[in-house]
Amino acid sequence: MTERRIGIVMNGVTGRMGANQHLERSVIAIRDQGGCVLRDGGRLVPEPILVGRNAQKLRSLAKRFGVERWTTDLDTALSDPADEIFFDAGPTNMRAAILKRAIAAGKHVYCEKPSASSLGDAITVARHAQAAGIKNGAVQDKLFLPGLQKLARLRDSGFFGRILSVRGDFGYWVFEGQGRAAQRPSWNYRAADGGGIILDMFCHWRYVLDNLFGEIRAVCCLGANHIPERVDEQGRQYVADADDAAYAMFELDGGIVATMNSSWCVRVRRDDLVEFQVDGTKGSAVAGLTRCFTQDRADTPRPVWNPVEPQTADFFADWQEITGSERYDNGFKVQWELFLRHVADGDAWSWTLAEAAKGVQLAELAIESWKRRRWLDVPALPDGSGGPGP
């Protein structure tokens, strides 16, 4: 069996997402399993070079995962033709400029979402990639989660009948940094650094809703800055001026109505940190990251409203969990393997930078809707900056 090595410049891997999901659980996991299988039966093995601004953190990560190469000099890393792929998980407000440098260096590019902090930059980056003829993509990991994969299968089987509505709840309490450390980096809560839950999460909601239920045609959003002061990683109090919660409605193709609550200021009383309920004429389903529960028309109870008496019905008992022996891999890793095959074999790939621009578009429109306190249509992007989903 032939083995091919492919160099990957991994920028921003000292951060939480870059280190955990992309380095450890994706690229290193693929390397340690012997690579991913190519069309000819050979294996493609990733060889990362770690890039960042903190030499101590890079050295520690390299030692921990047995990575031989690391550097604080991005230009040097981009200059090596043996490294064919560039990946970025650095701060959002720096992404567009860094991606353009990598594209100019002739690298295939893959990045975290959002692909830029503004729609104009997202479109520009997508067009640069298209003009350069390089392979390109952005993370759309939620599509590969077990819970949403199960929803997709229910949709394809006709289980829902005509889908009427989708209701999503995402979030958890992110500590302010006083007494208990925050679970997220402080830049997430500073607008000047590209923070804000709308820009962060609406990119996800765009591809989830577009691909699973129907393309988004209009949005109405109310954002909030519930906690205006927080404490950073050095114990210093700072102004947290970015939105930390958003409450939105979406009109989808076919008249489907979707609502999505996103908050870092909410305490969880549901099965998972994110949950989607889909209601249709024939049945409903509720899915989290991994589990999915269904209730078809025959098992739907017939409750009668009576606010005087305490409720005795156990509404959870009428739902059935989808079970089976199927095994699901990490969603980030699955998409990484698809991208590697796309680069090496030219396999089909739909999650391009042009698609990523749609997420930035929705975030910008949601913020504008909040400011103007009105519904806004979601128009098609200009040719060359966004195409159909997978």
C-alpha positions as CSV (number, residue, x, y, z in Angstrom):
1,M,0.0,0.0,0.0
2,T,1.5,3.4,-1.1
3,E,1.7,6.2,1.4
4,R,1.8,9.9,0.5
5,R,2.7,12.7,2.9
6,I,1.0,16.1,2.6
7,G,2.3,19.1,4.5
8,I,-0.3,21.3,6.3
9,V,0.5,24.8,7.6
10,M,-1.7,25.1,10.7
11,N,-2.1,28.7,11.9
12,G,-3.8,29.6,15.2
13,V,-3.6,26.2,16.8
14,T,-2.6,27.5,20.2
15,G,-6.3,28.5,20.7
16,R,-9.0,26.3,22.1
17,M,-10.6,25.3,18.8
18,G,-7.4,25.0,16.8
19,A,-5.7,22.9,19.4
20,N,-8.6,20.6,20.4
21,Q,-10.8,20.1,17.4
22,H,-8.4,20.7,14.5
23,L,-5.0,19.6,15.7
24,E,-5.6,16.9,18.3
25,R,-9.0,15.4,17.2
26,S,-8.6,15.8,13.4
27,V,-5.1,16.1,11.9
28,I,-3.3,14.2,14.6
29,A,-6.0,11.6,14.8
30,I,-5.9,11.1,11.0
31,R,-2.1,10.8,11.1
32,D,-2.2,8.3,14.0
33,Q,-4.7,6.1,12.2
34,G,-2.3,5.9,9.2
35,G,-3.9,8.6,7.1
36,C,-7.0,8.6,5.1
37,V,-7.7,6.2,2.2
38,L,-7.4,7.5,-1.3
39,R,-9.1,6.4,-4.5
40,D,-6.2,4.1,-5.5
41,G,-6.1,2.4,-2.1
42,G,-3.1,4.4,-0.9
43,R,-3.0,6.5,2.2
44,L,-2.6,10.3,2.6
45,V,-0.8,11.1,5.8
46,P,-0.9,14.7,7.1
47,E,2.3,16.3,8.3
48,P,1.5,19.6,10.1
49,I,3.7,22.5,10.8
50,L,2.4,24.6,13.7
51,V,2.3,28.3,13.4
52,G,1.5,31.0,15.9
53,R,2.8,33.9,17.9
54,N,3.6,32.2,21.2
55,A,6.7,30.0,20.8
56,Q,6.3,28.4,24.3
57,K,2.8,27.2,23.5
58,L,3.9,26.0,20.0
59,R,6.8,24.1,21.5
60,S,4.5,22.5,24.1
61,L,1.9,21.4,21.5
62,A,4.6,20.0,19.2
63,K,6.1,18.0,22.0
64,R,2.7,16.7,23.2
65,F,1.6,15.5,19.8
66,G,5.0,14.4,18.3
67,V,5.0,17.2,15.7
68,E,8.5,17.9,14.4
69,R,7.9,21.3,12.9
70,W,6.7,24.6,14.4
71,T,7.5,28.3,13.8
72,T,6.4,31.8,14.7
73,D,7.3,33.0,11.2
74,L,4.2,32.6,8.9
75,D,6.0,33.8,5.8
76,T,8.7,31.1,6.2
77,A,6.0,28.5,6.6
78,L,4.1,29.7,3.5
79,S,7.3,29.6,1.4
80,D,7.8,25.9,1.5
81,P,6.2,24.2,-1.6
82,A,6.1,20.9,0.2
83,D,3.3,22.2,2.4
84,E,0.4,22.2,0.1
85,I,-2.4,23.2,2.5
86,F,-2.9,26.2,4.7
87,F,-5.3,26.1,7.6
88,D,-6.4,29.0,9.8
89,A,-8.1,29.0,13.2
90,G,-6.7,32.3,14.4
91,P,-8.8,35.4,15.4
92,T,-11.6,36.2,13.0
93,N,-10.5,39.8,12.4
94,M,-7.2,38.6,11.0
95,R,-8.5,35.8,8.8
96,A,-9.2,37.5,5.5
97,A,-5.7,39.0,5.3
98,I,-4.0,35.8,6.2
99,L,-6.1,33.7,3.8
100,K,-5.2,36.0,1.0
101,R,-1.5,35.6,1.8
102,A,-1.8,31.9,1.7
103,I,-3.7,32.0,-1.6
104,A,-1.0,34.2,-3.0
105,A,1.6,31.6,-1.9
106,G,-0.3,29.0,-4.0
107,K,-1.6,27.0,-1.0
108,H,-5.0,25.2,-0.9
109,V,-6.8,26.9,2.0
110,Y,-9.2,25.6,4.7
111,C,-10.3,27.7,7.6
112,E,-12.6,28.0,10.6
113,K,-15.7,30.0,10.3
114,P,-16.5,32.8,9.8
115,S,-14.2,33.2,6.8
116,A,-14.0,36.9,7.4
117,S,-15.4,39.5,9.7
118,S,-17.3,41.3,6.9
119,L,-19.2,40.1,3.9
120,G,-17.1,42.2,1.6
121,D,-13.9,40.5,2.8
122,A,-15.6,37.1,2.7
123,I,-16.5,37.6,-1.0
124,T,-13.1,39.0,-1.8
125,V,-11.3,36.0,-0.3
126,A,-13.6,33.6,-2.1
127,R,-13.0,35.3,-5.4
128,H,-9.2,35.3,-4.8
129,A,-9.4,31.5,-4.2
130,Q,-11.5,31.0,-7.3
131,A,-9.2,33.1,-9.5
132,A,-6.1,31.3,-8.2
133,G,-7.6,27.9,-9.0
134,I,-6.8,26.5,-5.6
135,K,-8.9,24.1,-3.5
136,N,-10.7,25.9,-0.7
137,G,-13.1,25.4,2.1
138,A,-14.5,26.4,5.5
139,V,-15.6,24.4,8.5
140,Q,-19.3,23.3,8.5
141,D,-18.9,20.7,11.2
142,K,-22.5,20.7,12.5
143,L,-23.6,18.9,9.3
144,F,-21.5,15.9,10.3
145,L,-22.8,15.6,13.9
146,P,-24.6,12.4,14.7
147,G,-27.8,14.2,15.8
148,L,-28.1,16.3,12.7
149,Q,-27.2,13.3,10.5
150,K,-30.1,11.5,12.0
151,L,-32.4,14.5,11.3
152,A,-31.2,14.4,7.7
153,R,-32.1,10.8,7.3
154,L,-35.6,11.4,8.8
155,R,-36.1,14.2,6.3
156,D,-35.0,12.0,3.4
157,S,-37.3,9.2,4.5
158,G,-40.3,11.4,4.5
159,F,-40.8,10.9,8.2
160,F,-41.8,14.6,8.8
161,G,-44.3,14.9,6.0
162,R,-44.5,18.6,5.2
163,I,-42.1,20.4,7.5
164,L,-43.8,23.3,9.3
165,S,-41.2,24.7,11.7
166,V,-37.8,24.3,13.2
167,R,-36.9,25.5,16.7
168,G,-33.4,25.8,17.8
169,D,-31.8,26.5,21.2
170,F,-28.1,27.0,21.7
171,G,-26.0,28.2,24.6
172,Y,-24.8,27.8,28.1
173,W,-23.6,30.1,30.9
174,V,-20.1,31.4,30.2
175,F,-18.6,32.6,33.5
176,E,-17.6,36.2,33.7
177,G,-14.1,35.4,34.9
178,Q,-14.7,36.5,38.5
179,G,-14.2,33.6,40.9
180,R,-14.7,31.0,38.1
181,A,-12.7,31.2,34.9
182,A,-14.5,31.8,31.7
183,Q,-14.8,28.8,29.3
184,R,-14.3,31.0,26.2
185,P,-11.5,33.5,25.3
186,S,-12.1,37.2,26.1
187,W,-11.8,38.3,22.5
188,N,-15.2,36.6,21.9
189,Y,-16.8,39.5,23.9
190,R,-15.0,42.4,22.3
191,A,-16.5,43.8,19.1
192,A,-13.2,45.3,17.9
193,D,-11.6,41.9,18.0
194,G,-14.3,40.2,15.9
195,G,-16.3,39.0,18.9
196,G,-20.1,38.5,19.2
197,I,-22.4,35.6,19.2
198,I,-24.1,36.6,16.0
199,L,-21.0,36.6,13.8
200,D,-19.8,33.4,15.6
201,M,-23.0,31.3,15.5
202,F,-25.1,32.6,12.6
203,C,-22.6,31.2,10.2
204,H,-23.5,27.8,11.6
205,W,-27.2,28.4,11.5
206,R,-27.0,29.4,7.9
207,Y,-25.5,26.2,6.6
208,V,-27.6,24.0,9.0
209,L,-30.9,25.6,7.9
210,D,-30.0,25.9,4.3
211,N,-28.8,22.3,3.9
212,L,-31.2,20.5,6.2
213,F,-34.6,22.3,5.8
214,G,-34.6,25.0,3.2
215,E,-32.7,28.1,2.1
216,I,-33.1,31.1,4.3
217,R,-35.1,33.9,2.6
218,A,-35.6,36.4,5.4
219,V,-34.4,37.1,8.9
220,C,-35.6,39.1,11.9
221,C,-33.2,39.3,14.8
222,L,-32.9,40.9,18.3
223,G,-29.4,40.9,19.7
224,A,-28.4,41.7,23.3
225,N,-25.4,42.6,25.4
226,H,-26.5,41.1,28.6
227,I,-23.2,41.1,30.5
228,P,-21.3,44.3,29.6
229,E,-18.2,43.7,31.8
230,R,-16.0,40.6,32.1
231,V,-12.6,39.6,33.4
232,D,-9.9,38.5,30.9
233,E,-7.2,35.8,31.0
234,Q,-4.9,38.1,33.0
235,G,-7.5,38.9,35.6
236,R,-8.2,42.3,34.2
237,Q,-11.7,43.7,34.0
238,Y,-12.7,44.8,30.5
239,V,-15.7,46.2,28.6
240,A,-17.5,43.3,26.9
241,D,-19.3,45.3,24.2
242,A,-20.1,42.5,21.8
243,D,-23.5,40.8,21.6
244,D,-23.6,37.8,23.9
245,A,-27.1,36.6,23.0
246,A,-29.4,36.7,19.9
247,Y,-33.0,35.8,19.4
248,A,-33.9,35.3,15.7
249,M,-36.6,34.1,13.3
250,F,-36.0,32.9,9.8
251,E,-38.3,32.4,6.8
252,L,-37.2,29.4,4.8
253,D,-38.1,28.0,1.4
254,G,-41.5,26.4,1.4
255,G,-42.9,28.6,4.1
256,I,-41.0,26.8,6.9
257,V,-40.6,29.0,9.9
258,A,-37.4,28.7,12.0
259,T,-36.5,30.3,15.3
260,M,-33.1,30.2,16.9
261,N,-32.1,31.4,20.4
262,S,-28.4,31.7,20.9
263,S,-27.0,32.8,24.2
264,W,-23.8,32.6,26.4
265,C,-26.0,33.9,29.3
266,V,-28.4,31.0,29.7
267,R,-28.4,28.0,32.1
268,V,-29.1,24.7,30.4
269,R,-32.3,22.7,31.0
270,R,-32.4,20.5,27.9
271,D,-30.6,17.4,26.8
272,D,-27.7,19.1,25.1
273,L,-25.9,22.5,24.6
274,V,-27.7,22.8,21.3
275,E,-31.1,21.3,20.4
276,F,-33.2,21.4,17.2
277,Q,-36.9,20.5,17.2
278,V,-38.4,19.8,13.8
279,D,-42.2,19.6,13.5
280,G,-44.0,18.3,10.5
281,T,-47.5,17.1,9.5
282,K,-46.6,13.4,10.0
283,G,-44.1,13.6,12.9
284,S,-41.6,15.6,14.9
285,A,-38.0,15.1,16.0
286,V,-35.6,16.6,18.6
287,A,-31.9,16.4,18.0
288,G,-28.9,17.5,19.9
289,L,-25.2,17.0,19.1
290,T,-25.4,13.2,19.2
291,R,-28.9,11.9,20.2
292,C,-32.2,12.2,18.3
293,F,-35.8,11.5,19.6
294,T,-38.9,11.1,17.4
295,Q,-42.6,11.2,17.8
296,D,-44.8,10.2,14.9
297,R,-48.4,11.1,14.3
298,A,-49.7,7.8,15.8
299,D,-47.9,8.4,19.1
300,T,-48.7,12.0,19.4
301,P,-50.7,12.6,22.7
302,R,-53.9,14.5,22.8
303,P,-53.4,17.0,25.7
304,V,-56.3,19.1,26.9
305,W,-55.5,22.6,28.3
306,N,-56.5,22.9,31.9
307,P,-54.5,25.5,33.8
308,V,-56.3,24.8,37.1
309,E,-55.0,21.3,37.7
310,P,-51.3,20.3,38.0
311,Q,-50.0,18.6,34.8
312,T,-49.7,14.8,35.3
313,A,-48.7,13.7,31.8
314,D,-45.1,12.7,31.1
315,F,-44.6,14.3,27.7
316,F,-41.1,12.9,27.4
317,A,-42.4,9.3,27.6
318,D,-44.1,9.6,24.2
319,W,-40.8,10.1,22.4
320,Q,-38.6,7.3,21.0
321,E,-34.8,7.6,20.7
322,I,-33.1,6.6,17.4
323,T,-30.7,3.8,18.3
324,G,-28.5,1.5,16.4
325,S,-25.0,0.2,15.9
326,E,-23.8,2.9,13.5
327,R,-20.6,4.6,14.7
328,Y,-20.0,8.3,14.1
329,D,-16.6,9.9,14.0
330,N,-15.8,13.4,15.1
331,G,-17.5,15.9,12.8
332,F,-14.4,18.1,12.4
333,K,-12.3,15.0,11.5
334,V,-14.8,13.8,9.0
335,Q,-14.7,17.1,7.1
336,W,-10.9,17.2,7.3
337,E,-10.8,13.8,5.7
338,L,-13.2,15.0,2.9
339,F,-11.0,18.1,2.3
340,L,-7.8,16.0,2.1
341,R,-9.4,13.7,-0.4
342,H,-10.7,16.7,-2.3
343,V,-7.1,18.1,-2.6
344,A,-5.5,14.7,-3.4
345,D,-8.1,13.0,-5.5
346,G,-10.4,15.8,-6.6
347,D,-13.3,14.3,-4.8
348,A,-16.6,16.3,-4.7
349,W,-16.5,19.2,-2.2
350,S,-19.3,21.7,-1.6
351,W,-18.2,23.5,1.6
352,T,-16.2,26.3,-0.2
353,L,-15.2,29.8,0.8
354,A,-18.1,30.9,-1.4
355,E,-20.5,28.9,0.7
356,A,-18.9,30.3,3.9
357,A,-19.6,33.9,2.6
358,K,-23.3,33.1,3.0
359,G,-22.9,32.7,6.7
360,V,-21.2,36.0,7.0
361,Q,-24.0,37.5,4.9
362,L,-26.6,36.2,7.3
363,A,-24.7,37.5,10.4
364,E,-24.5,41.0,8.8
365,L,-28.2,41.0,7.9
366,A,-29.1,39.8,11.4
367,I,-27.1,42.6,13.0
368,E,-28.7,45.1,10.6
369,S,-32.2,43.7,11.4
370,W,-31.4,44.2,15.1
371,K,-30.3,47.8,14.5
372,R,-33.3,48.6,12.3
373,R,-35.8,46.5,14.3
374,R,-37.3,45.0,11.1
375,W,-37.4,41.9,8.9
376,L,-34.8,41.8,6.1
377,D,-34.7,39.7,3.0
378,V,-31.7,37.5,2.3
379,P,-30.7,38.0,-1.3
380,A,-28.6,35.7,-3.5
381,L,-24.9,36.7,-3.4
382,P,-23.2,37.9,-6.6
383,D,-22.0,35.3,-9.1
384,G,-18.8,33.7,-8.1
385,S,-19.2,34.4,-4.4
386,G,-21.8,31.8,-3.4
387,G,-23.3,28.7,-5.0
388,P,-25.7,26.0,-4.1
389,G,-25.2,23.9,-1.0
390,P,-24.2,20.2,-1.0
